[in-house]
Amino acid sequence: MRDIRTVNENLADRDKKHLWHPLTQHKISPDMLPIKSAKGSILIDEEGKEYIDAISSWYTAVYGHCNSYITNRVAKQMQVLDQVVFSGFTHKPAIELSEALIKILPEGQQKLFFNDNGSTATEIGIKMALQYHHNLGNDRKVMLAFEEGFHGDTFGAMSVSGLSVYNGAFEDHFIRVERLPVPNGKNNEQVIAILKDLISKHSIAGFIYEPLVQGAAAMKFHDAQGLNEILKVCRQNDIILVADEVMTGFGKTGKYFASDHIEEKPDVICMSKALTAGLLPMGLTSCSQKIYDAFYSDDIAKGLFHGHTYTANPLACSAALAAVELLVSDEIQEKIQQICNANKKFVKMLRSNPKVGNARSKGVIMAFELDVKMERYGNLRNEIFKFFMDKGVFLRPLGNTIYIVPPYTISEEELQKVYAVIEDSLTVF
Ligand SMILES: *Cc1c(COP(=O)(O)O)cnc(C)c1O
């Protein structure tokens, strides 16, 4: 047998031989840091150095890494049913998850369509909006999206993302999108005027939006009242409301979903990231009965002909169900409130620092701008990143925006350490 193991070389060097990492220009990037293990809020590297995962590994591991409540459930599930085709078959993990989710989703959600990640969750949201109108015989082919929105990296998701600056090679192949400025409380009327003008000029099928917090736009918050007014105007014009809750879902904003803060409820909700608690990749797109009914027909062509091989993988479903159980538990809800309160206190303190701009928090999300001029991915950003890592805190500054989205299970001591290291950084940069 051929020996496929390689020995006597460190992982960082071996990584460079065959691996191509996401969002990375390898020629100018530092080496990748090998992580050996993770537990709770802590990531541990090859040398045994510990880092507090203050962004829950891109907003996924919100109940802590390797949470035994979740890993035990998945371990049990994998002894029983690992994978089965979800077209023609069904299974208990998917059914139980659907029942649990419908109970906590914003009012009006009725059906769940499984997919594999956040990008495919939004692809389905876009397809639902476009095909809804197609099925009803309406000629509506344009999507509406916010400036600086981010919805993923597949073609449909990329098209509606206003933030994607490195997409030059693909732009000719995008779906048609019109863009709306984000309401900030001061420009609300102006935004509504722009919206009405766009509606009068284009046949808009759906509006896709990150409710209240635009994650990739560097935790940009927008005005709930302004968003509500936009959603109302869209609804009056039969524009399908597609809430991309991939980042904001499952407790990040202090409520189960960011849409819970807003009166006007979406027709479609895209979920991923914390859905499976960081254990396995999965996405979900939920919708109202109205959407489903537009696809329900004797005509086979009116169905939603989209499917992924691993649709509703039983292991991912069992992880997601265990995660929902944790989310609604008193213990986790209390922890979320504690982090909300601690964030508010920290933001108040930050506001008195002249180096800090726009300190803000919403739920467990806390962000501010460091008042220095820099390129979004410039060297200073890397220096700030390195400063935090050297001190044992994993944060990923976006340009000059420093933000945290800690696991709900973070200890008081760990959270205070994150704040302290951030405060330290203000004396250095
Ligand atoms: C991360 C993210 C996506 C894309 O999810 P992937 O799983 O990375 O494909 C889409 N929308 C929002 C709001 C996100 O934060």
The ligand as an SDF file (V2000), in Angstrom:
LIG
                    3D

 15 15  0  0  0  0  0  0  0  0999 V2000
  -21.7820   34.2630    5.8940 C   0  0  0  0  0  0  0  0  0  0  0  0
  -22.9620   34.8600    5.2480 C   0  0  0  0  0  0  0  0  0  0  0  0
  -23.4900   34.3270    4.0470 C   0  0  0  0  0  0  0  0  0  0  0  0
  -22.8020   33.2090    3.3000 C   0  0  0  0  0  0  0  0  0  0  0  0
  -22.7720   32.0420    4.0360 O   0  0  0  0  0  0  0  0  0  0  0  0
  -21.7210   30.8930    3.6410 P   0  0  0  0  0  0  0  0  0  0  0  0
  -22.0800   29.7670    4.5370 O   0  0  0  0  0  0  0  0  0  0  0  0
  -20.3720   31.4610    3.9330 O   0  0  0  0  0  0  0  0  0  0  0  0
  -21.9130   30.5810    2.2070 O   0  0  0  0  0  0  0  0  0  0  0  0
  -24.6300   34.8790    3.5360 C   0  0  0  0  0  0  0  0  0  0  0  0
  -25.2510   35.9050    4.1490 N   0  0  0  0  0  0  0  0  0  0  0  0
  -24.7810   36.4450    5.2980 C   0  0  0  0  0  0  0  0  0  0  0  0
  -25.5180   37.5590    5.9320 C   0  0  0  0  0  0  0  0  0  0  0  0
  -23.6240   35.9390    5.8800 C   0  0  0  0  0  0  0  0  0  0  0  0
  -23.1480   36.4960    7.0030 O   0  0  0  0  0  0  0  0  0  0  0  0
  1  2  1  0
  2  3  1  0
  2 14  2  0
  3  4  1  0
  3 10  2  0
  4  5  1  0
  5  6  1  0
  6  7  2  0
  6  8  1  0
  6  9  1  0
 10 11  1  0
 11 12  2  0
 12 13  1  0
 12 14  1  0
 14 15  1  0
M  END
$$$$
